């Protein structure tokens, strides 16, 4: 839920709100489009809204944004779900570049981004695939951290400091970033550390949910009058336990990642057509080991499998303008080298039947051209359209190579209804090639305690979507209402097939990739109301809600793990230095689950039913927030106190594979300090 900005005085509060409502642009768009002109749904978290929402992961930070849910595989491994879509349909980006991890391939793999020192998160739905590729068929989450400075710090060096303690898991975190520079050169250096134990739930401690991570980074840029060019480097290590049925085996993931990024943007002078050029380049080197006991009687842990990825992504965009026509065209490339090694690789191959070969590695390239244009039909009407052509080439060591081309297109219109309202509509068509894991998996995955089976017969996935958005952008009451409908052909998903397979004396449930015609439809709404303005204090009321339905039209049943409908309400009181607020978030019962003939008999000897398609009960979570402003002179500071799930409600997420064993955390209190010098 998005609240108004925290500030040091009431008149400053009002100014900040007005500043955010009028000039706010979406940086993920090369055109820096104003939010009121976007034809697709959007969400932006920044400033105090982001500081209040920050959690252990990006997905948990976004958990109360309309239309955005999380997979929740414990407190360390969560990935966003947008409008019921996840995994390879949601791109996780850091400063517009791939996160370079394996989080899309399995729910137990963490996203390779720490939210502690980030400054902004932008979430685009629908036609964002045009810029960021077919793997953004459901949307894109762009995390912006300013690791490459874009302005001069001459005469104004600064620092950022964050720290906090959470009672629910005895967790500590600390992080800092420093800035300095001259008129033409700017630099930053940063570091962070997290350490937490098993967390409390209403039924007791959740075993094997502890974790620790630390990171460091540095970056610099040369700044000139009409542009900048810079680069950054960062390193992250993350070790975390995998809860659920993996707890007795002490399963954990040990991850290491190095990341390099370069970016430049400059205005073009002397041209009537070309206005600016934007160049982005990123490289990631990633490795994680899945470690655990072979069985419950083992005394030592061992490495079951190793996931290795190194990749390179680049994008060049040319922003142009001709009269009332504004647009961007450019080229995008993503080059990956992937490998899963170990005695129990999910690419072990089906030697008995010979239908799936063992894969030792993959080299892939995605090369694309994109074009997007905006045109003013009048003072109050804007139309846009775009196309993307992409070639996906895969060189597989152990299976046949593939080389396919896919196409996407989108168009929209935005109509201002007076000064306060905007009505927008958007149509989009997107194609996606199935991932290698969806095609050729055949082996045990100890992170999810399942035996995964691919489907080489899967065809390209296509989606045709429409959405309508009504926004109120200015005034004491602001918000937006969105309705969407997306039709899929060959929608690829993973589900239990009712069988079990014996692997080294352990029964593992078989999970198989399938393709089907599918339909997604839903509603999203959010509203903020500045209800009272008094000398020295104000009252803001907020509400949000969302609903998504996912249907397997081929089999005439529901799709698995579709998030439950939600409704949230809250208030916030802002005084001169004190801010206090509470919110209540209710998730409705989700009983629209897939029903297959092979599942009605129970299927196997597992005592843990996390993978079974069972209904999920409703729950309500009560949270509170208070902060006190410590600002003095040019230094801004706050001490804050947050209470989570204050009634200690038993809560499960229907979208989680571990909903019955990794419950949401119980009652807890977090205290922290923020300083900006």
C-alpha positions in Angstrom: 0.0 0.0 0.0 1.4 3.4 -1.0 1.3 6.2 1.6 2.3 9.8 1.2 5.9 10.9 1.7 7.4 11.3 5.2 8.8 14.8 5.8 10.0 17.0 8.6 7.1 19.5 8.7 3.6 19.8 7.5 4.1 22.3 4.8 7.0 20.2 3.5 4.7 17.1 3.5 2.3 18.9 1.3 5.0 20.1 -1.1 6.5 16.6 -1.4 3.1 15.1 -2.3 2.5 17.7 -5.0 6.0 17.2 -6.4 5.5 13.4 -6.7 2.0 13.6 -8.3 2.9 16.0 -11.1 6.4 15.3 -12.5 6.7 11.7 -11.5 8.1 9.7 -14.5 8.8 6.0 -15.0 12.6 5.7 -15.5 12.2 2.2 -16.9 10.8 3.8 -20.1 13.5 5.4 -22.3 11.1 8.2 -23.0 10.8 9.1 -19.3 7.0 9.0 -19.8 4.9 10.8 -17.2 2.8 8.4 -15.2 -0.5 10.0 -16.4 0.5 9.3 -20.0 1.3 5.6 -19.5 -1.3 3.4 -21.2 -0.3 0.3 -19.1 -0.7 -0.2 -15.3 2.3 0.9 -13.2 3.5 1.1 -9.7 6.4 3.0 -8.2 7.9 2.7 -4.7 10.4 5.4 -3.7 11.3 7.8 -0.9 9.5 7.1 2.4 7.0 4.7 0.9 9.9 2.4 -0.1 11.7 2.9 3.3 8.6 1.7 5.2 8.1 -1.3 2.9 11.7 -2.6 2.8 12.0 -6.2 3.9 14.5 -9.1 3.5 13.7 -9.6 -0.2 12.4 -7.6 -3.2 9.3 -9.7 -3.3 8.5 -9.2 0.4 9.1 -5.5 -0.1 6.4 -5.4 -2.8 4.0 -7.8 -1.1 1.3 -5.2 -0.5 1.3 -3.6 -3.9 -1.9 -4.1 -6.0 -1.5 -7.1 -8.3 1.8 -8.2 -6.9 2.2 -11.3 -4.8 5.2 -13.5 -3.8 6.2 -17.1 -4.1 7.4 -17.3 -0.5 9.8 -20.2 -0.1 10.8 -18.9 3.3 12.2 -15.5 4.2 15.2 -15.6 1.9 13.9 -17.0 -1.4 10.9 -15.1 -2.7 10.1 -13.9 -6.2 7.4 -11.5 -7.3 4.2 -12.8 -9.0 2.4 -10.2 -11.2 -1.2 -10.8 -12.0 -0.8 -14.5 -11.3 2.3 -14.8 -13.5 5.7 -15.7 -12.2 9.0 -17.5 -13.0 10.1 -17.0 -16.6 7.4 -14.5 -17.4 8.6 -11.8 -14.9 12.0 -10.2 -15.5 13.9 -9.1 -12.5 16.2 -6.1 -13.4 18.8 -4.1 -11.5 19.1 -0.6 -13.1 17.5 -2.0 -16.3 19.8 -5.0 -16.6 19.2 -8.7 -15.8 19.8 -9.8 -12.2 21.8 -12.8 -13.5 20.6 -15.5 -11.2 18.5 -18.7 -11.3 15.5 -17.4 -9.4 13.1 -17.9 -12.4 13.9 -21.6 -12.6 12.8 -22.7 -9.1 11.1 -21.2 -6.1 14.0 -22.1 -3.7 16.4 -19.9 -5.7 16.8 -16.3 -4.3 16.7 -13.2 -6.4 20.3 -11.8 -6.6 19.3 -8.3 -5.3 19.5 -7.0 -1.8 16.9 -4.2 -1.1 18.7 -2.6 1.8 20.3 0.4 -0.1 18.0 0.7 -3.1 16.3 4.0 -3.9 13.4 3.1 -6.1 11.4 0.1 -7.5 9.4 0.4 -10.7 6.9 -2.3 -11.7 5.5 -2.4 -15.2 2.8 -4.8 -16.4 1.6 -6.0 -19.8 3.4 -4.5 -22.8 6.7 -3.9 -20.9 7.8 -7.0 -22.9 8.6 -4.7 -25.8 11.6 -3.2 -24.2 12.7 -6.0 -21.8 12.1 -9.1 -23.9 9.7 -12.0 -24.1 10.5 -13.1 -20.5 8.7 -10.0 -19.4 5.4 -11.3 -20.8 3.9 -10.8 -17.4 5.8 -7.7 -16.4 9.1 -6.3 -15.3 10.4 -5.3 -11.8 13.2 -2.7 -12.2 15.3 -2.1 -9.0 17.2 1.2 -9.1 20.1 1.6 -6.7 22.1 4.6 -8.1 25.3 2.5 -8.1 26.4 4.6 -11.0 26.1 8.3 -10.0 24.1 10.5 -12.5 24.9 13.9 -10.9 27.8 15.8 -9.5 28.7 15.6 -5.8 31.1 18.5 -6.0 31.1 20.4 -2.7 28.3 18.1 -1.3 29.8 14.7 -0.3 27.3 12.5 1.5 26.5 9.2 3.1 23.6 6.9 3.8 23.4 4.6 6.8 20.7 2.0 7.6 20.5 -0.5 10.5 17.7 -2.5 12.2 16.7 -5.4 14.4 13.8 -7.7 13.9 12.4 -9.7 16.9 10.7 -12.4 14.8 14.0 -13.9 13.7 16.5 -12.2 16.0 17.8 -10.6 12.8 20.3 -7.7 12.5 21.1 -5.7 9.4 23.4 -2.8 8.7 24.4 -1.0 5.5 26.0 2.2 4.3 26.9 4.1 1.2 29.2 7.1 0.7 29.3 9.7 -2.1 32.0 12.2 -3.1 33.3 13.8 -6.3 34.4 16.8 -8.2 32.5 18.9 -10.8 33.0 16.3 -13.5 33.7 13.0 -11.5 31.4 11.3 -8.9 32.0 8.2 -6.9 30.2 5.9 -4.5 31.1 3.0 -2.3 28.7 0.8 -0.4 28.4 -2.3 1.8 25.8 -4.3 3.8 25.4 -7.2 6.1 22.4 -9.4 7.2 22.2 -12.1 9.8 19.1 -13.8 11.1 17.9 -17.0 12.8 14.9 -19.3 12.3 11.8 -17.2 12.4 8.7 -17.4 14.7 5.3 -18.4 13.3 2.0 -18.8 15.3 2.8 -22.6 15.6 6.4 -22.2 16.6 9.9 -21.8 15.1 10.2 -22.6 11.3 13.2 -24.9 11.2 16.0 -24.3 8.8 14.9 -20.8 7.8 18.0 -18.9 9.0 20.4 -17.0 6.7 23.1 -14.5 6.3 24.4 -12.3 3.5 26.9 -9.6 2.9 27.7 -7.4 0.0 30.0 -4.6 -1.2 30.3 -2.4 -4.2 31.7 0.8 -5.8 30.9 2.9 -8.8 31.9 6.1 -10.5 30.8 8.3 -13.4 32.0 11.3 -15.4 29.4 14.0 -15.6 29.0 16.7 -18.2 26.4 19.3 -19.2 24.3 17.1 -21.4 25.0 13.6 -20.1 27.1 11.1 -18.1 29.0 7.8 -18.4 29.9 5.5 -15.6 30.4 2.0 -14.4 30.0 0.0 -11.2 31.0 -3.3 -9.6 29.3 -5.2 -6.8 29.7 -8.6 -5.0 27.1 -10.5 -3.0 27.3 -13.6 -0.9 24.1 -15.2 0.4 23.8 -18.4 2.5 20.3 -19.5 3.6 18.4 -22.6 4.8 15.5 -24.1 2.8 12.6 -24.8 5.2 9.7 -27.3 4.9 10.4 -31.0 4.2 14.0 -30.0 3.6 14.6 -29.0 7.2 15.6 -32.4 8.5 18.1 -32.7 5.7 19.6 -29.4 6.7 19.3 -28.3 3.0 20.9 -24.9 2.4 22.0 -22.8 -0.6 25.3 -21.1 -0.7 25.4 -18.3 -3.4 28.2 -16.1 -4.7 27.7 -13.4 -7.3 29.8 -10.7 -8.9 28.2 -8.0 -11.1 29.6 -5.3 -13.4 27.6 -2.6 -15.1 28.3 0.3 -17.4 25.8 3.0 -18.4 25.8 6.2 -20.4 23.2 8.7 -21.5 23.8 11.9 -23.4 21.8 14.4 -25.4 22.4 14.9 -29.1 22.8 18.5 -30.2 22.4 19.8 -33.7 19.9 17.1 -34.8 16.2 17.8 -35.6 15.4 14.1 -35.2 17.7 12.3 -32.8 17.4 13.7 -29.2 19.5 11.4 -27.0 21.3 8.1 -26.9 21.1 5.6 -24.0 23.6 2.8 -23.6 23.4 0.0 -21.0 25.8 -2.9 -20.4 25.9 -5.5 -17.7 27.8 -8.7 -16.9 27.1 -11.2 -14.2 29.1 -14.1 -12.8 26.9 -16.3 -10.6 27.2 -19.6 -8.7 25.2 -21.4 -6.1 25.5 -24.8 -4.4 22.6 -26.8 -3.1 23.9 -28.6 0.0 22.3 -31.0 2.4 22.3 -34.5 3.9 21.6 -37.5 1.6 19.0 -38.8 4.0 17.9 -38.3 7.6 20.4 -40.9 8.9 23.4 -39.1 7.3 25.8 -37.3 9.7 27.4 -34.9 7.2 26.1 -32.7 4.4 27.2 -32.8 0.8 26.8 -30.8 -2.4 23.9 -32.2 -4.4 24.2 -29.8 -7.4 25.9 -26.6 -8.5 24.2 -24.0 -10.6 26.5 -21.7 -12.7 25.6 -18.8 -14.8 27.6 -16.0 -16.5 25.9 -13.7 -18.8 26.2 -10.4 -20.7 23.4 -8.0 -21.5 23.5 -4.8 -23.6 20.9 -2.3 -24.8 21.3 0.8 -27.0 18.3 3.1 -27.4 18.0 6.1 -29.7 15.4 8.6 -28.5 14.0 10.7 -31.4 11.3 13.3 -32.0 9.6 14.6 -35.2 6.9 17.1 -34.6 4.2 15.5 -32.4 5.8 12.0 -32.9 8.2 10.8 -30.1 9.8 7.5 -29.9 12.7 5.2 -29.3 14.3 2.4 -31.4 17.2 0.2 -30.5 18.9 -3.1 -30.1 19.0 -5.5 -27.2 21.2 -8.5 -26.6 21.3 -11.1 -23.8 24.0 -13.7 -23.9 24.1 -16.6 -21.4 26.3 -19.5 -20.4 24.4 -21.9 -18.1 25.6 -25.1 -16.4 24.1 -27.4 -13.7 26.6 -29.8 -12.4 26.6 -32.5 -9.7 25.5 -36.1 -9.2 21.9 -35.1 -9.1 21.4 -32.6 -11.9 17.9 -31.8 -13.1 19.4 -32.2 -16.6 20.4 -35.8 -15.9 18.5 -37.2 -18.9 16.0 -40.0 -19.4 18.4 -42.9 -20.3 15.7 -45.6 -20.0 13.4 -44.2 -22.6 15.8 -42.0 -24.5 13.3 -39.2 -24.8 15.4 -36.5 -23.1 19.1 -36.4 -23.3 21.5 -35.4 -20.5 22.5 -31.8 -20.8 25.9 -30.6 -19.5 25.6 -27.0 -20.5 23.9 -24.3 -22.5 25.1 -21.3 -24.5 22.3 -19.0 -25.6 21.8 -15.6 -27.2 18.8 -13.4 -27.5 19.2 -10.6 -30.0 16.3 -8.2 -30.6 15.2 -5.0 -32.3 12.5 -2.8 -30.8 10.6 0.3 -31.8 8.1 2.3 -29.8 6.4 5.5 -30.8 4.1 8.1 -29.1 1.9 10.6 -30.9 -0.3 13.4 -29.6 -3.6 13.4 -31.3 -4.6 16.5 -29.5 -4.0 18.3 -26.2 -5.7 15.6 -24.3 -5.2 12.4 -26.3 -2.0 10.3 -26.7 -1.6 7.1 -28.7 1.4 4.7 -28.7 2.4 1.6 -30.5 5.4 -0.6 -30.6 6.9 -3.8 -32.0 9.8 -6.2 -31.0 11.5 -8.9 -33.0 13.7 -11.3 -31.2 15.9 -14.2 -32.2 16.6 -16.9 -29.5 19.5 -19.2 -30.4 20.4 -22.1 -28.0 23.5 -24.4 -28.2 22.8 -27.3 -25.9 25.5 -29.8 -25.0 23.5 -33.1 -25.0 20.4 -32.1 -26.9 19.5 -30.7 -30.2 20.2 -27.0 -30.8 17.4 -24.6 -31.3 17.1 -21.3 -33.3 13.7 -19.5 -33.2 12.4 -16.0 -33.9 9.5 -14.5 -32.0 7.5 -11.3 -32.3 5.6 -9.0 -30.0 3.5 -5.9 -30.5 1.5 -3.4 -28.5 -0.7 -0.4 -28.9 -2.5 1.9 -26.5 -4.4 5.2 -26.0 -4.5 7.6 -23.1 -7.3 10.2 -22.8 -7.4 13.0 -20.2 -10.8 13.5 -18.7 -10.5 17.0 -17.4 -7.5 18.0 -15.2 -7.8 15.2 -12.7 -8.7 12.0 -14.5 -7.1 9.9 -17.2 -8.6 6.9 -19.0 -6.2 4.5 -20.8 -6.4 1.3 -22.8 -3.8 -1.1 -24.0 -3.6 -4.1 -26.4 -0.6 -6.4 -26.5 0.6 -9.6 -28.2 3.7 -11.4 -27.0 5.5 -14.6 -27.8 7.8 -16.6 -25.6 10.0 -19.6 -26.3 10.0 -22.3 -23.6 13.0 -22.3 -21.3 15.5 -25.2 -21.5 14.3 -26.4 -18.0 10.7 -26.5 -19.2 11.8 -28.6 -22.2 14.5 -31.0 -21.0 14.4 -31.3 -17.2 14.7 -34.9 -16.0 16.2 -35.3 -12.5 15.8 -34.6 -8.8 15.8 -31.1 -7.4 16.6 -31.2 -3.7 15.7 -27.6 -3.3 12.1 -28.4 -3.9 12.2 -32.1 -3.0 10.7 -33.1 -6.3 11.7 -34.9 -9.5 11.2 -32.5 -12.4 10.3 -33.7 -15.8 10.4 -31.5 -18.9 8.3 -31.7 -22.1 10.3 -31.5 -25.4 7.0 -31.2 -27.3 6.1 -27.8 -25.8 5.4 -25.1 -28.4 6.1 -21.4 -28.2 3.8 -19.6 -25.7 1.7 -16.8 -27.0 -0.3 -14.2 -25.0 -2.9 -11.7 -26.2 -3.9 -9.2 -23.6 -6.1 -6.1 -23.1 -6.3 -3.8 -20.1 -8.2 -0.6 -19.2 -7.0 1.8 -16.5 -8.8 4.8 -14.9 -6.5 7.1 -13.0 -6.9 10.2 -10.8 -3.6 11.9 -10.7 -4.0 15.1 -8.7 -6.1 16.4 -5.8 -6.7 15.1 -2.3 -8.0 11.8 -3.6 -5.7 9.9 -6.0 -5.5 6.4 -7.2 -6.1 4.0 -10.1 -8.4 1.2 -11.1 -7.3 -1.5 -13.6 -9.1 -4.3 -15.4 -7.2 -6.9 -17.5 -7.7 -10.0 -19.5 -5.0 -12.2 -21.1 -5.5 -15.2 -23.3 -2.6 -17.8 -23.6 -1.9 -20.4 -26.1 0.5 -23.2 -25.0 0.7 -21.7 -21.5 3.6 -23.7 -19.8 3.3 -24.6 -16.1 4.6 -27.1 -13.6 2.2 -29.5 -11.8 2.3 -32.8 -9.9 1.4 -35.8 -12.0 0.4 -38.0 -9.1 3.5 -40.3 -9.3 6.5 -40.7 -7.1 10.1 -41.7 -8.0 12.6 -43.4 -5.7 15.9 -41.5 -5.7 18.7 -42.8 -3.4 16.2 -44.3 -1.1 14.0 -41.2 -1.0 10.5 -40.9 -2.5 10.3 -37.7 -4.5 7.0 -36.4 -6.0 7.1 -36.0 -9.8 6.4 -32.5 -11.1 5.9 -32.3 -14.9 5.8 -29.3 -17.3 2.6 -29.1 -19.3 1.2 -26.8 -22.0 -2.4 -25.7 -22.1 -4.8 -22.9 -23.3 -5.2 -20.6 -20.4 -7.0 -17.4 -19.4 -6.1 -14.8 -16.8 -8.4 -12.0 -15.8 -8.6 -9.7 -12.9 -9.0 -6.3 -11.2 -6.7 -4.0 -9.3 -7.5 -0.8 -7.3 -5.7 1.6 -5.0 -6.7 4.9 -3.5 -5.1 7.5 -1.3 -7.3 10.2 0.4 -5.8 13.2 2.2 -8.8 13.3 4.6 -7.7 16.0 7.1 -5.3 18.9 7.0 -4.8 20.7 10.3 -2.1 23.0 11.6 0.8 20.7 12.5 -0.7 17.4 11.4 -2.6 15.6 8.6 -4.5 12.3 8.1 -4.1 10.1 5.1 -6.5 7.2 4.4 -5.5 4.4 2.0 -7.1 1.3 0.5 -6.2 -1.3 -2.1 -7.5 -4.5 -3.5 -6.8 -7.0 -6.2 -8.2 -10.2 -7.8 -6.9 -12.6 -10.4 -8.4 -15.7 -11.9 -6.4 -18.3 -13.8 -8.2 -21.0 -15.8 -6.8 -24.1 -17.5 -9.1 -24.1 -20.5 -7.7 -27.2 -22.1 -8.6 -29.4 -19.0 -11.5 -27.3 -17.8 -10.0 -26.7 -14.4 -8.1 -24.0 -12.5 -4.4 -23.3 -12.7 -2.2 -24.2 -9.7 -1.1 -21.6 -7.1 -3.1 -18.6 -8.3 -2.9 -16.0 -5.6 -5.9 -15.3 -3.4 -8.0 -12.1 -3.7 -7.0 -9.3 -1.3 -8.3 -6.2 0.3 -6.3 -3.7 2.5 -7.1 -0.5 4.4 -4.9 1.8 6.4 -4.3 5.2 7.8 -1.3 7.4 8.5 -1.0 10.5 10.7 1.8 12.9 9.9 2.8 15.5 12.5 5.8 17.8 12.6 8.3 15.1 13.5 6.2 12.1 14.4 4.5 9.7 11.9 2.2 6.9 12.9 0.1 4.5 10.9 -1.7 1.1 10.8 -2.9 -1.1 8.0 -5.0 -4.2 7.9 -4.5 -6.6 4.9 -7.0 -9.4 4.3 -6.5 -12.3 2.0 -9.7 -14.2 1.1 -10.0 -18.0 1.0 -8.6 -19.5 -2.2 -10.5 -22.7 -3.1 -10.2 -22.4 -6.9 -7.7 -25.2 -7.3 -6.9 -27.7 -10.1 -8.7 -31.0 -9.8 -7.2 -33.9 -11.8 -8.3 -37.5 -11.8 -4.9 -38.8 -10.7 -4.9 -36.4 -7.6 -8.2 -37.5 -6.1 -6.6 -40.6 -4.6 -3.9 -38.9 -2.6 -1.0 -40.1 -4.7 1.9 -41.4 -2.7 3.4 -41.8 0.7 4.5 -38.2 1.5 3.4 -36.9 4.8 4.0 -33.3 3.7 1.3 -32.1 1.3 2.9 -28.8 0.3 2.7 -29.7 -3.4 -0.9 -30.9 -3.3 -3.5 -28.6 -4.7 -5.5 -27.9 -1.6 -7.6 -24.8 -0.6 -6.0 -22.1 1.4 -7.9 -20.4 4.3 -8.3 -16.6 4.6 -6.3 -14.5 6.9 -5.9 -10.9 8.1 -2.6 -9.3 9.0 -2.5 -6.2 11.2 0.6 -4.0 10.9 1.7 -0.7 12.5 4.4 1.8 11.8 5.8 4.8 13.7 8.8 7.0 13.1 10.4 10.1 14.6 12.3 12.6 12.6 15.9 13.3 13.8 16.8 15.7 11.0 19.2 18.5 11.8 20.5 21.0 9.2 21.3 19.1 5.9 21.2 15.7 7.7 18.0 13.7 7.4 17.3 11.0 9.9 14.6 8.8 11.3 14.2 6.3 14.0 11.4 3.9 13.2 9.4 1.1 14.8 7.3 -1.5 12.8 5.0 -4.1 14.1 4.1 -7.0 11.9 1.2 -9.4 12.2 0.4 -7.9 15.6 -2.5 -10.4 16.3 -0.2 -13.4 15.6 -2.6 -14.6 12.8 -1.9 -18.0 11.2 -1.4 -17.1 7.6 -0.5 -19.1 4.5 0.1 -18.0 0.9 -1.7 -20.0 -1.7 1.0 -19.1 -4.2 3.7 -20.8 -2.2 4.9 -24.4 -2.7 5.6 -24.5 1.0 2.3 -22.9 2.2 1.7 -25.6 4.8 5.2 -25.8 6.3 6.7 -22.3 5.7 3.9 -20.2 7.2 4.1 -16.4 7.1 5.9 -15.0 10.2 4.0 -14.5 13.4 3.9 -11.3 15.6 7.2 -9.4 15.5 8.6 -5.9 16.1 11.3 -4.2 14.0 13.3 -1.2 15.2 15.7 0.7 13.0 17.6 3.8 12.2 18.1 5.7 8.9 20.5 8.5 8.4 21.2 10.5 5.2 24.0 13.0 5.5 
